């Protein structure tokens, strides 16, 4: 059953009485294509154009968008139906409202707020926030931290397992010179603290998002 009628001379798509919900693709776009083929209705300027609906990946399609063009608008008369819900993705070429509301009529125009719409059941995807967090992990590249690491003296990297303890103090010979743990910490503790702090932040982020 048709939910709208078309008035070519006034360029109006009229919502019929007692209709409260409208599908743009089924009740407006498809009906308009049928109406154009009747008698000589093709003489009127086009009412709509559309794009989208293309297949993207398995079980998904891009959203389809519809635009009223050449000045066509949708008339809703509050004396016939006081509230209409229209879905989805209806706009105008001029960027204004698609609707003419009279006699207290109200309308809800539903639009798509997702870049890809799933058409299969039991599917899931990352939210925009989760995607940003994931990219932050995979693209982690703190050049300042790398610079700090490069600043660590070579003897830090040459420091191997402890070899002996001298009066309770850990001692290691590096390049023939005795170096104690306390000497090592005194020279490099600030840098090591910063590295440890960054490592903990990365570990906590990975755990939180796993």
C-alpha positions in Angstrom: 0.0 0.0 0.0 1.4 3.4 -1.0 2.2 5.8 1.8 2.8 8.9 -0.3 1.4 10.6 -3.3 3.2 12.9 -5.8 2.2 16.3 -7.0 4.4 17.1 -10.1 3.4 20.7 -10.6 4.0 21.7 -7.0 7.0 19.4 -6.6 5.6 17.9 -3.4 5.7 14.4 -2.0 2.6 14.2 0.2 2.4 11.9 3.2 -1.0 10.2 3.2 -3.4 10.3 6.2 -2.7 8.1 9.2 0.9 7.2 8.1 3.4 7.4 11.0 6.5 5.8 9.6 8.2 6.2 6.2 11.1 4.2 4.7 12.9 6.5 2.3 14.0 3.7 0.0 10.7 1.8 0.0 8.0 4.4 0.5 9.5 7.4 -1.3 12.4 6.5 -3.7 10.8 3.3 -5.0 7.4 4.8 -5.2 8.7 7.8 -7.1 10.4 5.5 -9.7 7.1 3.8 -10.2 5.2 7.1 -10.4 7.6 8.5 -13.1 6.6 5.6 -15.4 2.9 6.4 -15.2 1.3 8.3 -18.0 3.5 11.3 -18.7 5.0 11.9 -15.2 8.5 11.7 -16.7 8.0 15.3 -17.9 8.5 16.6 -14.4 12.0 17.3 -13.1 13.5 14.5 -11.1 12.5 14.4 -7.4 15.4 12.4 -6.0 18.9 11.2 -6.5 20.8 8.6 -4.5 24.3 7.1 -4.0 25.8 4.4 -1.8 24.6 1.0 -1.0 27.7 -0.6 -2.6 29.2 -3.8 -1.2 32.3 -3.1 0.9 33.5 -6.3 2.5 31.8 -9.6 3.3 28.3 -9.1 4.8 28.6 -5.3 4.8 27.4 -2.5 2.5 28.0 1.3 2.6 25.1 3.4 3.7 22.7 4.6 1.0 21.9 8.3 0.9 19.0 10.1 -0.8 18.7 13.7 -1.8 15.5 15.6 -2.8 16.5 17.6 -5.9 15.1 20.3 -8.2 13.1 21.9 -5.3 11.0 18.8 -4.4 9.9 18.6 -0.8 7.9 16.3 1.5 4.6 17.7 2.7 3.2 16.6 6.1 -0.2 17.8 7.1 -0.9 17.7 10.9 -4.6 17.3 10.2 -3.9 14.0 8.5 -1.1 12.7 10.6 0.6 14.7 13.4 3.8 12.7 13.7 5.9 10.9 11.1 9.2 9.0 11.5 11.3 9.0 8.4 14.4 6.7 7.9 17.1 6.8 6.7 19.5 9.3 5.2 17.2 11.8 3.6 18.7 15.2 2.6 18.2 18.0 0.1 20.6 19.3 -2.6 20.1 22.8 -1.1 21.1 21.7 2.4 17.9 22.7 4.1 15.0 20.7 5.6 13.4 18.1 3.3 10.0 18.8 4.9 7.1 21.2 4.7 5.1 21.0 8.0 1.7 22.4 8.3 -1.1 22.3 10.9 1.2 21.3 13.8 2.8 18.3 12.1 6.0 16.9 13.5 8.7 14.7 11.9 11.8 12.8 12.9 14.4 12.4 10.2 16.7 9.5 11.0 20.2 9.5 9.5 23.0 7.1 9.6 25.8 7.9 12.1 28.1 5.0 11.2 30.4 4.9 8.2 29.7 1.2 7.5 26.4 -0.6 8.2 26.4 -4.3 8.9 23.7 -6.4 7.2 24.6 -9.7 8.8 23.7 -11.0 12.2 26.1 -11.5 15.1 28.8 -9.2 13.8 30.9 -6.9 15.9 33.5 -4.2 15.3 35.8 -1.8 17.3 34.4 1.5 18.3 36.1 4.6 17.2 37.6 5.0 20.7 38.9 1.4 20.7 40.4 1.8 17.3 42.3 4.9 18.4 43.6 3.1 21.4 44.7 0.2 19.3 46.5 2.5 16.8 48.2 4.2 19.8 49.6 0.9 20.8 50.7 -0.4 17.4 52.2 3.0 16.4 54.0 3.7 19.7 57.1 5.6 18.9 58.3 7.8 21.6 61.3 9.5 20.0 62.1 11.3 23.2 62.4 8.0 25.1 64.6 6.7 22.3 66.8 9.7 22.7 67.0 9.0 26.4 68.0 5.4 25.8 70.7 6.5 23.4 72.1 8.8 26.1 72.9 5.8 28.4 76.6 5.3 28.4 78.0 2.2 26.7 79.1 0.7 30.0 75.5 0.3 31.0 74.9 -2.0 28.0 78.2 -3.8 28.7 77.1 -4.4 32.3 76.7 -8.2 32.6 75.6 -10.5 35.4 77.1 -9.9 38.8 80.3 -11.7 39.4 81.1 -11.2 43.1 80.1 -9.4 46.2 82.7 -7.4 48.1 81.7 -6.7 51.7 78.0 -6.8 50.9 78.4 -4.5 47.9 77.8 -5.8 44.4 80.8 -5.3 42.2 81.3 -5.8 38.4 84.4 -5.4 36.3 83.7 -3.4 33.2 86.6 -2.9 30.8 88.9 -3.9 33.6 87.5 -1.3 36.0 85.5 -2.2 39.1 82.1 -0.6 39.0 79.6 -1.0 41.9 75.8 -1.0 41.6 75.7 2.3 43.6 78.0 3.9 41.0 75.8 2.7 38.2 72.6 4.0 39.8 74.1 7.3 40.7 75.0 8.0 37.0 71.9 6.6 35.3 69.0 6.3 37.8 67.0 9.2 36.4 67.1 7.8 32.9 66.2 4.3 34.1 63.3 5.6 36.1 61.9 7.3 33.1 62.3 4.1 31.0 60.6 2.0 33.7 57.7 4.5 33.9 57.1 4.4 30.2 57.4 0.6 30.1 54.7 0.3 32.9 52.4 2.7 31.0 52.6 0.6 27.8 52.1 -2.7 29.8 49.0 -1.3 31.6 47.5 0.0 28.3 48.0 -3.4 26.6 46.4 -5.2 29.6 43.5 -2.8 29.7 42.8 -3.3 26.0 43.3 -7.0 25.8 
